Amino acid sequence: MGGDPGCPAMTPGGQMADVCAFVVGLDHYEAPDWTVAGPCRNALDIARWLLDEAGVPATGIHLFLAVDRQRMASGESADLRRDIDYLRARHVAVEENATQSVIRTFWRGPLKDGTGSKLFVYWSGHGILNEEGRAFVYPGYTTDDPAQALHVESFCRTLRSDAYGRFTEQMILADVCGVFRPELRPHADDVTGVAVDTLQIRAFATPEGGYTRGQGQFTRALLDALGGFPGWPIDRRDRGEGFYKAVNGAFRQQSSEVLHWGVSGAEISSDWCVGCGENTLERSCRDMLSKCHLPDEWLLAPYRRTDSRLNGVLPGADTLAAKLRALGTLERTEAGKAPLGLADFLLRVADLPEITKADAERILRWLENNTTTQTLATARHEIAGESRSRHLIVTLVEDKTDGTLSGCRSELLFGDGSPVLPSEADSADEGPITKVTSVAALECYLRERIAILYKDGHLREGDHIHILAKPVFFHIPFHALDIAPDGAELGTVFIVTLHGRARVPAGSSDPPPMWLGIRKHDEELRRRGTAACVRNWIEVEPGQILSAAAGLRILPFPPPPEGRKARDVLVKLLRLGIPYLCLPDPTRINRPFDLPGALAVDSLDDIPAAFHRARLCGHPLAAHSGLLWDNPHLLPYTPA
C-alpha cells in the first residue's frame, strides 16, 4: 500500500483532510489459541491508505495494534515492522501494546477532541455475539475476565451523542466475526449526552452468528470501494447509498458471503445483510410453504420469537416473502444450506397448533433436506431449552368485600405451559388457594414454597417468578421479600416481574392490540435510531397521563390510602396500553435515577432479564424497584 517506506512520501491524492481516524488491529490475545495473524496487517493497510491515498493528516490518524511479539521477534512479521516504522516516521501515532485500558481511555477521552468533522473507525480482530448484542474482544480476554470486550451497540450510540457532536458524519467498519459466545459478557458503557443529527454508517464483515471467510477479504473489498471515491465516500444527501453500492459491488467480486450494513441518522435507523448472491434457498423454501395453508397472521408470532432469539436483528416483515428474505440473508452453515435463523423460524411454524399434520411434515422434510444436521440440532435444542425455562406463577387473590389480600395460589410451569410437577396439572388460576392476609404471611408462604422447589431441583437460580395481581397490591415490594434465612431477597435470586391480572384477555395466546401497537412503535423508534423504548423513559407524577409513545413510566407508589391517587393513575395508564412501569419503593429511594445505560437492549423480551442483571449490579433504581411487565411472550400461559 502506498509505496516503499524507504522512498519519499507520495503526494496524497484524496480530499479527506477533515477526517479523524481511529484504527484498531488486534493479533495478540491472552486467551489460549486466540492469537491470530491478519488483523494488524489489515489495520496497517487501512492506516497507509488513509495517509498515502486519502490525504488524512498524520496527526489525525490514531493506530492501535496488539502485535504477536513472538512472530515479530522471529522475523515472520517483518512487513508489519516495516510499515509501523514507516507510519511513525510520517508522525502517525502508533500504539503497539493496545489493551482495553489504552483503547477505552482514548475513545472515551482524547477522541472527543479530535480534529476534523468526520470520524473514520476501523476495527479488525475477534468479534462475538451474545444475548446483549455484538462485541469487539479486547486482547486481555480470558475465561477469568470475560468483561474484556467492547459492547458495539453502546459504542455506536455513544459516538452519536453530543459528546462527539463535532463528528457529523461517521463510518464504523469492522473486519470481525459475529459468532455466538454466551460466556463473554461485555458491559455497556453509559451513553453520555443526547443523540444529535449524526449520520453514521456501519459495516461488519459478517452478519450475526457468522465467521469471517478469507483473511482480510472484507478489508480488501473496503479498500477497493474506498479507492473509487475522490474523497470522503459518504454523501449525506443519499445517506451513504453510493458508498453502500460500492462496498457491496466490491464484496460480491471477492466473496459470495454476507456482510452486515447499518445506517443511523436523525430520521432513520436500519440494518440489513447484503452480498448473499443467489437466493435459491429462499426460493425453494417459499415454493414449499406456498403448498401449505399458512395465512400471514399465523407467521407473526414465530417470526417474532425467532427475532427475539437472534437478539432483534431482523427487520419488520409483513409478508411471507419478506420474512424469508430477511431470514435467508443470515449466515449459512454451508453453501446452499439453511441458516440457523431460518431453521428456527420453520421449526416454530411446524409446531403451530393451527397447522395441519401434513403441512407440518412437509416443512420438517424440507428442513431435513436443506439444513445441516448440526444447525437443525442446534435450533431444536435452543427451542427446547426455551420451552424448558421454569416459571413460578403466583396469583394474588383479594377479598371481594374490601379488596384486601386474602390468599394466593401458585404453580410451577415450563415455558411451553406444561407443569413441572405432574401433580400440578391445573392452571394457576384453578389451583388451590392458600390463605394469606398480610405481606408477612405472603413472604412466609413464598419462602416455604420456594425452599421446597429449590431443594428438590425443580426451581433454579435465575428462573422466573411472576406475580399476578391487581393494582391495589402494586405497592408491595415483591422483589424485596426475604426468601432465605440469610436475608436474600427474591429479586436477587430470581427474575421477578409483576403483571396486571386484567391486562391480557383470557384464553388468548396473542398479545392484545395495545401490546402489538407498542411493538410497532418500538420498531419505528429503532428505524429512527432510538433502539427500544428503554431510551426515553420518563418520570410520571400522580395525575399525569401521557401517550403510549412516551416510553416507560416511573411512578412513585406508596401504600394505600396515600397511594390511591397513584393507583388510579396507574389503572388509566394500563388501559391506555402503556407497556411497562418501574415502581420504586418510596421507602428506599427518594429521587429518580437514570437507567437506560443499564438496560440497553435490542429486544423488548430481554428487558426483565436485563432489569434483573442491573439489580444484581446494584443499580440504585433497579435494586429498589419492582418491574411491571405485561409482555405475554414472557408468560407460559395467559391469565384470566
Buried (B, 14 or more C-beta within 10 A) or exposed (E): BBEEBEEEBEEBEBEBBBBBBBBBBBBBBBBEEBBBEBBBBBBBBBBBBBBBBBBBBBEBBBBBBBBBBEBBEEEEBEEBEBBBEBBBEBEBBBBBEBBBEBBBEBBBEEBBEBEBBBBBBBBBBBBBBBBBBBBBBBBBBEEEEBBBBBBBBBBBBBBBBEBBBBBBBBBBBBBBBBBBBEEBBBBBBEBEEEBBEBBBBBBBBBBBBBEBBEBBBBBBBBBBBBBEBEBBBBBEEEBBEBBBEBBBBBBBEBBEBBBBBBBBBEEEBBBBBBBBEEBEBBEBBBEBBEEBEBEBEBBBBBBBBBBBBBBBBBBBBEEBBBBBBBBBBBBBBEEEBBBBBBBBBBBBBBBBEEBEEEBBEBBBEBBEEBBBEEBBEBBBEBBEEBBEBBBBBBBBBBEEEEEEBBBBBBBBBBBBBEBBEEEBEEBBBEBEEBEBEEBEBBBBBBBEBBBEBBEEEBBEEEBBBBBBBBBBBBBBBBBBBBBBEEEEBBBBBBBBBBBBBBBBEEEEEBBBEBBBBBBEBBBEBBBBBBBBBBBEBEBBEBEEEEEBEEBBBBBBBBBBEEBEEBBEBBBEBBEEBBBBBBBBBBEEBEEBBEBBBBBBBBBBBBBBBBBBBBBEEEBBBBBBBBBBBBBBBBBBBBBB
